[in-house]
Amino acid sequence: MTTGAGQAAVAPPREDEYGENLELGSILVIDDEPGMRNFLTKILEPRCKRVEQARSTSEASSILDQSHFDLVILDNIMPNQTGLDWLEEQRPVGFFADTILITAYADLDTAIKALRTGVADFVLKPFRANQILNAVARALDRKYLRRENILLKHELSEGGNAARGRLLGNSLPIQKVRDILNKLAPLPTSVLFTGASGTGKEIAARTLHGLSDRANKPFVAVNCAAISADNIADDLFGVVEGNTRRKDGLFLHADGGTLFLDEVAQLPEQVQAALLRVLEDQRIRPAGAEREIPLNLRFLFATNADLPEAVAKGSFREDLYHRINVVNIEMPLLSERTEDIVELAALFMSQFSKSLGMPALEMNEEVLLKLSRYNWPGNVRELSNLIERSVILGAFPDEFSGSGRVTGTTAIETLELVEQRHIMNVLDACGGNRAEAARRLGVSRKTIDRKCTSWGV
């Protein structure tokens, strides 16, 4: 089918004929001919997330000041100004969409100028509906592939996928965290995760993202302490330098999804001020750009620092603290959820033995009891590191070792060990108060005394 006003669009494509990214795209059509605008809108609107029209480059500029688009379909020959001249003007202002140029004139000068101004593709008039659909699908595929590559490189620089685990455990403290996450999942509310290092703040944040309606969108984790103060603003907000350089920041790459700022207390003062404005307006202005970019982001934060103390010392903005501290989730220490240690240790043992290609160590009764009684100042991260190191060395450290025997599977706990560990955990939770522990367990005080005597406690 050729272009032309009033002509019917092609029949709906077979499922995935143009790829899954087409339905994610937001597209701005810029053309002075109503027939062409309506034709493009008619074939794109049923297949894309959002399609808008502009009758002129000036109208397009006004629309771009208010909205962000993944792709612009731009006619080259228009009254007053060519599409390529307009695009050349827009680059230093802040133009963040990919572009498909449509033109009836495929001369060499136009092609060279299109390349210089960063046009992703151009389609010659007259064209069929499937030609423009294929061009749009290719452009969006490239755009999302670039984003995936950038985010993958960023994640690897942040330490790979070490924090991709599930929020494990059935202890009361972790069940409370899980209940709060379920309540917050459908809401856009910002959340501040606090707690000691290694307690699983990023895992909790990823769990919240996975429960939300943004689960199939990017989750971008940024360790604010790992980026130099000189570079962090550019990495987060992006940079525009004339026609020659454009770097999209992590905020833009996370658009539609969730941005997790870990160690937020380490942000430099000028970045704190910029972040406050983003939280209030949901818009960013890259360095060197005149135009702001609207965002659709959920913000999650984490710190092991005492933020109220940082506010009192003047190292963290009070207004920013109140803005990010809408809901505070305090992650429990591992020593407060010792009944989860066996499950966590078994998971880490399985993961590291597979990833390292080495046999798992047997976790017998003695090993499990010693793991449960250890204080774990480094929390879950320390437990993970201990298991990894033990798999590599082929034995647990002396303070945790049992038989030291190597086997392909972990040992099954005896009922006596399960009972002992459970009673000791309840005693710890009660601060050693045996009467209270007996009440919680539903047994007599004499039973607790007898058990403790037999264990030498």
BELTAHU-V682895 format. One record per run of one state. SS is the DSSP state (alpha for helix, beta for strand, coil for the rest). FROM is the first residue (numbers start at 1). LEN is the number of residues. Records with the same first field share a line. If there is no record, write none. Layout:
SS->FROM-LEN / FROM-LEN
This chain:
coil->1-21 / 25-1 / 31-3 / 46-4 / 55-2 / 67-4 / 76-7 / 95-3 / 104-4 / 117-4 / 125-4 / 158-14 / 185-6 / 195-6 / 212-7 / 224-8 / 242-3 / 249-1 / 254-4 / 263-1 / 267-2 / 282-1 / 285-2 / 288-5 / 295-3 / 304-3 / 314-4 / 325-2 / 331-3 / 337-1 / 357-4 / 362-3 / 374-5 / 394-12 / 407-8 / 430-4 / 442-3 / 455-3
alpha->22-3 / 34-12 / 57-10 / 83-12 / 108-9 / 129-29 / 172-13 / 201-11 / 232-6 / 250-4 / 264-3 / 269-13 / 307-7 / 318-7 / 334-3 / 338-19 / 365-9 / 379-15 / 415-15 / 434-8 / 445-10
beta->26-5 / 50-5 / 71-5 / 98-6 / 121-4 / 191-4 / 219-5 / 238-4 / 245-4 / 258-5 / 283-2 / 287-1 / 293-2 / 298-6 / 327-4 / 361-1 / 406-1
